[in-house]
């Protein structure tokens, strides 16, 4: 048997962290077993589904590198198939048309609650064989006795008493299928062997199993992953940080960092924290997926991102930070220069955005001096130090880290001062701030011409104080 998994998001918003983890687990399970991963967009909710959300979800999947073997399919394009299956169930006496109004349904719910019963449809239209009329829906005749067991691949067997299940609506009054019905038909028709999803869908599963059986389809295997919670053990929301996948891209996270972090939200392999994509595929299976809720830890994600930035080569990082710098309206056409800048910054940055913001000075013709830095180091007593550096640089032949360090030490010795009183004013002159990459690295990347120009500007700034 070829294992076939799927990810089926609804395009009513962006791809969030929980959905991305579900997609990743399905993708890894299929890849681990040499199977196939299918992408299906469940867009039958015509009021809430948007093209913008669809595009955002597809972009997020592409950014994460979760490629599909088939799809994307669009559920709304398959409505004729759903309608045909609804008609078949009606013809076989397994479904019926219901004309109960919203007010009548609300009255049923109130009556059930008052009598201490579970609010559910009371079967008013169940045996009436009504024709289709405006506003009517189609309901599935759920068995009223017996037990439906979900042999969950993650949670183990879960039993549901059929008497507690509702005669669920399978076709809405607008002719579109409901989620529970369309997902069964599409999964069966697409030969999905494993339905792996969040445990917020667990209560839907017995209804879906009964629909599989009523339609004569082979029932797939089910697995439900625990929820992702914030540090306060509440359901993950915006107050815990960004929940949209692409928000992390905008904040300067690398996709491999987010993927690595997501795989550890509910799955483990010993104490290992860092996994290459090939390692994930080789090691991932459902027996190591935990049953308890996963806790989202932004600091751990940030640590992983820093790790992947440090492991990335300069060329890759140059391409990654370029859009951030362009958004700041900086000229970044010189890729060789950009690569050198990335090399200076990579070991000191946790995100691409941080890299870009801290490295903006490399691309500015006239840098802005941090007020505190200028007050402390761009003052008259250091003007001579800066002048000595500017005058000595043109004749410095060994323009390497070692050569620059020796050059600055010699100036400090000649002026009978400490090296920091040469280096710090020079740092502020070149970067505008007190903290930056090593002064020798900055000087090499900027090049002699830029360095001398910036020093002279700083001297002029001091003269005007």
C-alpha positions as a Python dict, from the first residue, in 0.01 Angstrom:
ca = {
    (1, 'X'): (0, 0, 0),
    (2, 'X'): (126, 346, -91),
    (3, 'X'): (76, 585, 198),
    (4, 'X'): (-106, 901, 97),
    (5, 'X'): (-145, 1192, 337),
    (6, 'X'): (-295, 1533, 280),
    (7, 'X'): (-308, 1884, 415),
    (8, 'X'): (-643, 2053, 359),
    (9, 'X'): (-649, 2414, 484),
    (10, 'X'): (-951, 2643, 463),
    (11, 'X'): (-862, 2974, 291),
    (12, 'X'): (-1033, 3193, 548),
    (13, 'X'): (-710, 3342, 685),
    (14, 'X'): (-334, 3298, 684),
    (15, 'X'): (-153, 2971, 751),
    (16, 'X'): (-100, 2967, 1125),
    (17, 'X'): (154, 2780, 1336),
    (18, 'X'): (-82, 2494, 1421),
    (19, 'X'): (-177, 2438, 1059),
    (20, 'X'): (186, 2452, 950),
    (21, 'X'): (281, 2184, 1203),
    (22, 'X'): (-5, 1964, 1078),
    (23, 'X'): (116, 2012, 721),
    (24, 'X'): (474, 1933, 825),
    (25, 'X'): (380, 1614, 1011),
    (26, 'X'): (177, 1492, 712),
    (27, 'X'): (460, 1579, 474),
    (28, 'X'): (720, 1403, 688),
    (29, 'X'): (505, 1094, 740),
    (30, 'X'): (455, 1060, 365),
    (31, 'X'): (822, 1123, 285),
    (32, 'X'): (941, 884, 559),
    (33, 'X'): (731, 599, 417),
    (34, 'X'): (801, 678, 52),
    (35, 'X'): (441, 787, 10),
    (36, 'X'): (264, 1085, -141),
    (37, 'X'): (158, 1419, 5),
    (38, 'X'): (-151, 1589, -137),
    (39, 'X'): (-254, 1954, -95),
    (40, 'X'): (-623, 2038, -109),
    (41, 'X'): (-774, 2381, -45),
    (42, 'X'): (-1112, 2347, 124),
    (43, 'X'): (-1282, 2655, -14),
    (44, 'X'): (-1649, 2556, -5),
    (45, 'X'): (-1724, 2823, 256),
    (46, 'X'): (-1807, 3081, -7),
    (47, 'X'): (-1867, 3363, 241),
    (48, 'X'): (-1532, 3337, 420),
    (49, 'X'): (-1294, 3193, 160),
    (50, 'X'): (-1078, 3448, -22),
    (51, 'X'): (-822, 3439, -301),
    (52, 'X'): (-587, 3641, -80),
    (53, 'X'): (-595, 3374, 190),
    (54, 'X'): (-547, 3099, -67),
    (55, 'X'): (-240, 3274, -207),
    (56, 'X'): (-103, 3336, 144),
    (57, 'X'): (-138, 2967, 235),
    (58, 'X'): (28, 2849, -86),
    (59, 'X'): (310, 3101, -43),
    (60, 'X'): (366, 2982, 314),
    (61, 'X'): (379, 2617, 206),
    (62, 'X'): (632, 2705, -63),
    (63, 'X'): (843, 2909, 181),
    (64, 'X'): (849, 2620, 428),
    (65, 'X'): (954, 2384, 149),
    (66, 'X'): (654, 2152, 193),
    (67, 'X'): (613, 2049, -168),
    (68, 'X'): (314, 1838, -268),
    (69, 'X'): (303, 1541, -502),
    (70, 'X'): (-50, 1625, -617),
    (71, 'X'): (-246, 1948, -607),
    (72, 'X'): (-330, 2200, -503),
    (73, 'X'): (-685, 2081, -557),
    (74, 'X'): (-976, 2313, -483),
    (75, 'X'): (-1277, 2167, -308),
    (76, 'X'): (-1519, 2417, -463),
    (77, 'X'): (-1435, 2271, -806),
    (78, 'X'): (-1553, 1931, -688),
    (79, 'X'): (-1905, 2028, -580),
    (80, 'X'): (-2066, 1819, -856),
    (81, 'X'): (-1905, 1508, -707),
    (82, 'X'): (-2030, 1600, -359),
    (83, 'X'): (-2382, 1665, -491),
    (84, 'X'): (-2386, 1328, -663),
    (85, 'X'): (-2288, 1153, -340),
    (86, 'X'): (-2553, 1342, -143),
    (87, 'X'): (-2818, 1229, -393),
    (88, 'X'): (-2696, 874, -362),
    (89, 'X'): (-2738, 877, 16),
    (90, 'X'): (-3089, 1022, -19),
    (91, 'X'): (-3183, 756, -276),
    (92, 'X'): (-3053, 483, -46),
    (93, 'X'): (-3250, 621, 250),
    (94, 'X'): (-2932, 718, 436),
    (95, 'X'): (-2996, 1093, 421),
    (96, 'X'): (-3301, 1317, 410),
    (97, 'X'): (-3410, 1672, 340),
    (98, 'X'): (-3479, 1892, 640),
    (99, 'X'): (-3692, 2207, 632),
    (100, 'X'): (-3660, 2310, 996),
    (101, 'X'): (-3600, 2683, 1029),
    (102, 'X'): (-3321, 2845, 1233),
    (103, 'X'): (-3581, 2952, 1490),
    (104, 'X'): (-3710, 2595, 1522),
    (105, 'X'): (-3356, 2463, 1559),
    (106, 'X'): (-3283, 2720, 1830),
    (107, 'X'): (-3600, 2614, 2013),
    (108, 'X'): (-3482, 2250, 1999),
    (109, 'X'): (-3148, 2351, 2153),
    (110, 'X'): (-3315, 2548, 2431),
    (111, 'X'): (-3555, 2264, 2511),
    (112, 'X'): (-3274, 2008, 2524),
    (113, 'X'): (-3065, 2230, 2751),
    (114, 'X'): (-3361, 2289, 2981),
    (115, 'X'): (-3420, 1913, 3007),
    (116, 'X'): (-3051, 1844, 3073),
    (117, 'X'): (-2996, 1676, 2736),
    (118, 'X'): (-2717, 1734, 2486),
    (119, 'X'): (-2836, 1996, 2232),
    (120, 'X'): (-2889, 1810, 1903),
    (121, 'X'): (-3132, 1783, 1616),
    (122, 'X'): (-3444, 1597, 1731),
    (123, 'X'): (-3517, 1418, 1401),
    (124, 'X'): (-3831, 1615, 1311),
    (125, 'X'): (-3780, 1559, 936),
    (126, 'X'): (-3595, 1226, 961),
    (127, 'X'): (-3874, 1003, 830),
    (128, 'X'): (-4078, 1248, 620),
    (129, 'X'): (-3916, 1204, 273),
    (130, 'X'): (-3950, 1575, 195),
    (131, 'X'): (-3873, 1729, -147),
    (132, 'X'): (-3610, 1998, -202),
    (133, 'X'): (-3742, 2346, -123),
    (134, 'X'): (-3580, 2690, -84),
    (135, 'X'): (-3389, 2695, 246),
    (136, 'X'): (-3393, 2317, 293),
    (137, 'X'): (-3079, 2125, 384),
    (138, 'X'): (-2980, 1760, 366),
    (139, 'X'): (-2904, 1565, 684),
    (140, 'X'): (-2730, 1232, 728),
    (141, 'X'): (-2925, 960, 909),
    (142, 'X'): (-2677, 886, 1183),
    (143, 'X'): (-2718, 541, 1345),
    (144, 'X'): (-2891, 583, 1679),
    (145, 'X'): (-2751, 274, 1851),
    (146, 'X'): (-2407, 121, 1887),
    (147, 'X'): (-2059, 262, 1934),
    (148, 'X'): (-1816, 407, 1682),
    (149, 'X'): (-1451, 353, 1772),
    (150, 'X'): (-1171, 575, 1644),
    (151, 'X'): (-849, 372, 1655),
    (152, 'X'): (-637, 682, 1680),
    (153, 'X'): (-273, 639, 1579),
    (154, 'X'): (-164, 896, 1837),
    (155, 'X'): (-418, 880, 2119),
    (156, 'X'): (-517, 514, 2100),
    (157, 'X'): (-880, 386, 2081),
    (158, 'X'): (-1150, 647, 2148),
    (159, 'X'): (-1515, 534, 2171),
    (160, 'X'): (-1820, 742, 2079),
    (161, 'X'): (-2178, 643, 2160),
    (162, 'X'): (-2380, 680, 1840),
    (163, 'X'): (-2683, 794, 2040),
    (164, 'X'): (-2486, 1108, 2128),
    (165, 'X'): (-2415, 1193, 1764),
    (166, 'X'): (-2630, 1430, 1561),
    (167, 'X'): (-2801, 1390, 1225),
    (168, 'X'): (-2543, 1626, 1080),
    (169, 'X'): (-2612, 1851, 783),
    (170, 'X'): (-2419, 1729, 478),
    (171, 'X'): (-2551, 1978, 221),
    (172, 'X'): (-2632, 2340, 302),
    (173, 'X'): (-2925, 2535, 164),
    (174, 'X'): (-2696, 2697, -95),
    (175, 'X'): (-2619, 2355, -243),
    (176, 'X'): (-2264, 2342, -112),
    (177, 'X'): (-2148, 2049, 102),
    (178, 'X'): (-2058, 2090, 466),
    (179, 'X'): (-1704, 2031, 585),
    (180, 'X'): (-1769, 1689, 737),
    (181, 'X'): (-1923, 1555, 419),
    (182, 'X'): (-1692, 1709, 159),
    (183, 'X'): (-1381, 1602, 346),
    (184, 'X'): (-1496, 1239, 351),
    (185, 'X'): (-1579, 1232, -19),
    (186, 'X'): (-1259, 1407, -121),
    (187, 'X'): (-1032, 1199, 103),
    (188, 'X'): (-1191, 880, -27),
    (189, 'X'): (-1183, 984, -392),
    (190, 'X'): (-820, 1095, -355),
    (191, 'X'): (-735, 763, -189),
    (192, 'X'): (-600, 921, 130),
    (193, 'X'): (-478, 641, 354),
    (194, 'X'): (-394, 845, 665),
    (195, 'X'): (-589, 1144, 793),
    (196, 'X'): (-353, 1322, 1033),
    (197, 'X'): (-474, 1645, 1188),
    (198, 'X'): (-520, 1847, 1508),
    (199, 'X'): (-722, 1699, 1791),
    (200, 'X'): (-982, 1974, 1756),
    (201, 'X'): (-1113, 1748, 1475),
    (202, 'X'): (-1139, 1437, 1692),
    (203, 'X'): (-1509, 1487, 1765),
    (204, 'X'): (-1577, 1505, 1390),
    (205, 'X'): (-1410, 1171, 1329),
    (206, 'X'): (-1689, 930, 1438),
    (207, 'X'): (-1934, 1117, 1212),
    (208, 'X'): (-1691, 1092, 926),
    (209, 'X'): (-1629, 722, 985),
    (210, 'X'): (-2006, 662, 966),
    (211, 'X'): (-2019, 859, 641),
    (212, 'X'): (-1734, 650, 496),
    (213, 'X'): (-1927, 336, 580),
    (214, 'X'): (-2257, 470, 445),
    (215, 'X'): (-2090, 562, 115),
    (216, 'X'): (-1915, 225, 91),
    (217, 'X'): (-1567, 379, 111),
    (218, 'X'): (-1269, 220, 282),
    (219, 'X'): (-1210, 399, 613),
    (220, 'X'): (-860, 554, 637),
    (221, 'X'): (-647, 551, 949),
    (222, 'X'): (-678, 854, 1173),
    (223, 'X'): (-431, 1032, 1397),
    (224, 'X'): (-491, 1348, 1597),
    (225, 'X'): (-212, 1574, 1720),
    (226, 'X'): (-230, 1763, 2046),
    (227, 'X'): (-296, 2134, 2048),
    (228, 'X'): (-22, 2396, 2066),
    (229, 'X'): (-47, 2613, 2376),
    (230, 'X'): (120, 2933, 2488),
    (231, 'X'): (350, 2950, 2791),
    (232, 'X'): (44, 3018, 3009),
    (233, 'X'): (-111, 2688, 2892),
    (234, 'X'): (-386, 2876, 2707),
    (235, 'X'): (-456, 2809, 2340),
    (236, 'X'): (-192, 2974, 2122),
    (237, 'X'): (-301, 3323, 2019),
    (238, 'X'): (-156, 3658, 1914),
    (239, 'X'): (-81, 3751, 2273),
    (240, 'X'): (182, 3475, 2276),
    (241, 'X'): (350, 3615, 1964),
    (242, 'X'): (292, 3589, 1592),
    (243, 'X'): (68, 3299, 1488),
    (244, 'X'): (94, 3344, 1110),
    (245, 'X'): (374, 3157, 934),
    (246, 'X'): (454, 3441, 696),
    (247, 'X'): (477, 3684, 989),
    (248, 'X'): (790, 3492, 1089),
    (249, 'X'): (932, 3540, 742),
    (250, 'X'): (865, 3913, 774),
    (251, 'X'): (1037, 3916, 1113),
    (252, 'X'): (1349, 3764, 961),
    (253, 'X'): (1327, 3397, 1044),
    (254, 'X'): (1474, 3135, 812),
    (255, 'X'): (1231, 2865, 696),
    (256, 'X'): (1456, 2581, 812),
    (257, 'X'): (1458, 2729, 1163),
    (258, 'X'): (1078, 2739, 1176),
    (259, 'X'): (1048, 2388, 1030),
    (260, 'X'): (1301, 2255, 1282),
    (261, 'X'): (1110, 2423, 1562),
    (262, 'X'): (770, 2299, 1445),
    (263, 'X'): (883, 1937, 1424),
    (264, 'X'): (977, 1950, 1793),
    (265, 'X'): (630, 2074, 1891),
    (266, 'X'): (493, 1735, 1984),
    (267, 'X'): (756, 1503, 1835),
    (268, 'X'): (1098, 1408, 1969),
    (269, 'X'): (1399, 1191, 1903),
    (270, 'X'): (1586, 1157, 2230),
    (271, 'X'): (1730, 1490, 2341),
    (272, 'X'): (1822, 1602, 1989),
    (273, 'X'): (1707, 1957, 1912),
    (274, 'X'): (1859, 2037, 1573),
    (275, 'X'): (1760, 1830, 1270),
    (276, 'X'): (1841, 1861, 903),
    (277, 'X'): (1549, 1803, 667),
    (278, 'X'): (1690, 1464, 569),
    (279, 'X'): (1720, 1366, 936),
    (280, 'X'): (1358, 1461, 998),
    (281, 'X'): (1241, 1248, 707),
    (282, 'X'): (1455, 955, 817),
    (283, 'X'): (1350, 966, 1182),
    (284, 'X'): (990, 1088, 1182),
    (285, 'X'): (710, 848, 1266),
    (286, 'X'): (392, 867, 1469),
    (287, 'X'): (514, 648, 1754),
    (288, 'X'): (725, 941, 1880),
    (289, 'X'): (442, 1196, 1863),
    (290, 'X'): (335, 1295, 2214),
    (291, 'X'): (-20, 1287, 2345),
    (292, 'X'): (5, 1596, 2565),
    (293, 'X'): (-21, 1954, 2444),
    (294, 'X'): (290, 2121, 2303),
    (295, 'X'): (408, 2450, 2452),
    (296, 'X'): (519, 2724, 2214),
    (297, 'X'): (846, 2884, 2326),
    (298, 'X'): (948, 3192, 2121),
    (299, 'X'): (1292, 3204, 2281),
    (300, 'X'): (1374, 2853, 2162),
    (301, 'X'): (1266, 2941, 1810),
    (302, 'X'): (1487, 3250, 1824),
    (303, 'X'): (1780, 3036, 1940),
    (304, 'X'): (1727, 2798, 1649),
    (305, 'X'): (1707, 3086, 1406),
    (306, 'X'): (2036, 3225, 1530),
    (307, 'X'): (2191, 2880, 1486),
    (308, 'X'): (2076, 2856, 1124),
    (309, 'X'): (2189, 3210, 1045),
    (310, 'X'): (2536, 3130, 1178),
    (311, 'X'): (2546, 2809, 972),
    (312, 'X'): (2436, 2982, 649),
    (313, 'X'): (2694, 3094, 395),
    (314, 'X'): (2741, 3461, 314),
    (315, 'X'): (2593, 3437, -34),
    (316, 'X'): (2268, 3288, 93),
    (317, 'X'): (2242, 3545, 373),
    (318, 'X'): (2313, 3832, 134),
    (319, 'X'): (2014, 3726, -72),
    (320, 'X'): (1799, 3688, 239),
    (321, 'X'): (1872, 4031, 389),
    (322, 'X'): (1855, 4217, 59),
    (323, 'X'): (1472, 4262, 63),
    (324, 'X'): (1489, 4398, 419),
    (325, 'X'): (1753, 4653, 320),
    (326, 'X'): (1564, 4749, 5),
    (327, 'X'): (1256, 4813, 220),
    (328, 'X'): (1473, 5060, 410),
    (329, 'X'): (1540, 5227, 71),
    (330, 'X'): (1909, 5143, 74),
    (331, 'X'): (2118, 5073, -234),
    (332, 'X'): (2216, 4706, -225),
    (333, 'X'): (2303, 4639, -588),
    (334, 'X'): (2665, 4539, -516),
    (335, 'X'): (2622, 4173, -418),
    (336, 'X'): (2990, 4119, -343),
    (337, 'X'): (2979, 4405, -95),
    (338, 'X'): (2652, 4269, 47),
    (339, 'X'): (2812, 3928, 101),
    (340, 'X'): (3097, 4085, 298),
    (341, 'X'): (2846, 4274, 511),
    (342, 'X'): (2654, 3951, 577),
    (343, 'X'): (2978, 3788, 686),
    (344, 'X'): (3040, 4065, 939),
    (345, 'X'): (2692, 4038, 1086),
    (346, 'X'): (2598, 3668, 1082),
    (347, 'X'): (2757, 3568, 1412),
    (348, 'X'): (2596, 3857, 1599),
    (349, 'X'): (2237, 3836, 1474),
    (350, 'X'): (1933, 3636, 1579),
    (351, 'X'): (1710, 3735, 1286),
    (352, 'X'): (1751, 3865, 932),
    (353, 'X'): (1566, 4179, 1034),
    (354, 'X'): (1815, 4238, 1314),
    (355, 'X'): (2099, 4180, 1067),
    (356, 'X'): (1953, 4436, 830),
    (357, 'X'): (1885, 4700, 1092),
    (358, 'X'): (2225, 4665, 1258),
    (359, 'X'): (2401, 4662, 920),
    (360, 'X'): (2220, 4955, 760),
    (361, 'X'): (2520, 5183, 827),
    (362, 'X'): (2724, 4993, 569),
    (363, 'X'): (2497, 5130, 294),
    (364, 'X'): (2435, 5485, 415),
    (365, 'X'): (2636, 5769, 266),
    (366, 'X'): (2585, 5981, 574),
    (367, 'X'): (2526, 5778, 885),
    (368, 'X'): (2327, 5912, 1177),
    (369, 'X'): (2517, 5920, 1503),
    (370, 'X'): (2353, 5772, 1810),
    (371, 'X'): (2312, 6064, 2049),
    (372, 'X'): (2475, 5895, 2349),
    (373, 'X'): (2756, 5757, 2134),
    (374, 'X'): (2828, 6099, 1986),
    (375, 'X'): (2827, 6271, 2325),
    (376, 'X'): (3069, 6015, 2464),
    (377, 'X'): (3315, 5971, 2177),
    (378, 'X'): (3272, 6243, 1913),
    (379, 'X'): (3424, 6523, 2114),
    (380, 'X'): (3726, 6749, 2086),
    (381, 'X'): (3967, 6532, 2287),
    (382, 'X'): (3930, 6251, 2033),
    (383, 'X'): (3952, 6460, 1714),
    (384, 'X'): (4329, 6418, 1702),
    (385, 'X'): (4297, 6042, 1737),
    (386, 'X'): (4062, 6027, 1441),
    (387, 'X'): (4285, 6257, 1237),
    (388, 'X'): (4584, 6032, 1299),
    (389, 'X'): (4391, 5731, 1173),
    (390, 'X'): (4273, 5914, 860),
    (391, 'X'): (4622, 6041, 780),
    (392, 'X'): (4788, 5703, 834),
    (393, 'X'): (4545, 5482, 645),
    (394, 'X'): (4648, 5571, 286),
    (395, 'X'): (4997, 5434, 347),
    (396, 'X'): (4881, 5122, 534),
    (397, 'X'): (4980, 4831, 307),
    (398, 'X'): (4861, 4540, 523),
    (399, 'X'): (4489, 4618, 519),
    (400, 'X'): (4395, 4295, 696),
    (401, 'X'): (4252, 4233, 1042),
    (402, 'X'): (4600, 4176, 1180),
    (403, 'X'): (4743, 4475, 996),
    (404, 'X'): (4463, 4708, 1106),
    (405, 'X'): (4493, 4598, 1469),
    (406, 'X'): (4868, 4663, 1464),
    (407, 'X'): (4811, 5001, 1293),
    (408, 'X'): (4563, 5116, 1559),
    (409, 'X'): (4783, 4993, 1845),
    (410, 'X'): (5077, 5188, 1706),
    (411, 'X'): (4867, 5506, 1694),
    (412, 'X'): (4756, 5446, 2055),
    (413, 'X'): (5120, 5400, 2162),
    (414, 'X'): (5232, 5712, 1975),
    (415, 'X'): (4955, 5920, 2133),
    (416, 'X'): (5016, 5760, 2472),
    (417, 'X'): (4657, 5650, 2518),
    (418, 'X'): (4464, 5328, 2550),
    (419, 'X'): (4355, 5143, 2236),
    (420, 'X'): (3986, 5183, 2330),
    (421, 'X'): (4020, 5562, 2301),
    (422, 'X'): (4123, 5513, 1941),
    (423, 'X'): (3887, 5228, 1856),
    (424, 'X'): (3566, 5362, 2012),
    (425, 'X'): (3569, 5709, 1853),
    (426, 'X'): (3658, 5534, 1527),
    (427, 'X'): (3368, 5289, 1571),
    (428, 'X'): (3120, 5575, 1623),
    (429, 'X'): (3263, 5761, 1325),
    (430, 'X'): (3220, 5457, 1101),
    (431, 'X'): (2895, 5304, 1232),
    (432, 'X'): (2720, 5576, 1431),
    (433, 'X'): (2699, 5355, 1739),
    (434, 'X'): (2904, 5211, 2023),
    (435, 'X'): (2826, 4846, 1949),
    (436, 'X'): (2905, 4693, 1609),
    (437, 'X'): (3099, 4410, 1451),
    (438, 'X'): (3474, 4420, 1519),
    (439, 'X'): (3623, 4750, 1412),
    (440, 'X'): (3878, 4570, 1194),
    (441, 'X'): (3596, 4377, 1018),
    (442, 'X'): (3401, 4698, 961),
    (443, 'X'): (3704, 4876, 818),
    (444, 'X'): (3786, 4591, 580),
    (445, 'X'): (3428, 4565, 453),
    (446, 'X'): (3382, 4942, 413),
    (447, 'X'): (3719, 4977, 239),
    (448, 'X'): (3977, 5251, 285),
    (449, 'X'): (3793, 5510, 76),
    (450, 'X'): (3468, 5490, 276),
    (451, 'X'): (3654, 5472, 607),
    (452, 'X'): (3856, 5785, 540),
    (453, 'X'): (3548, 5974, 417),
    (454, 'X'): (3352, 5883, 732),
    (455, 'X'): (3638, 5976, 963),
    (456, 'X'): (3670, 6319, 800),
    (457, 'X'): (3295, 6373, 838),
    (458, 'X'): (3321, 6286, 1208),
    (459, 'X'): (3608, 6532, 1250),
    (460, 'X'): (3398, 6803, 1086),
    (461, 'X'): (3110, 6711, 1320),
    (462, 'X'): (3337, 6755, 1623),
    (463, 'X'): (3463, 7089, 1493),
    (464, 'X'): (3106, 7225, 1484),
    (465, 'X'): (3030, 7132, 1845),
}
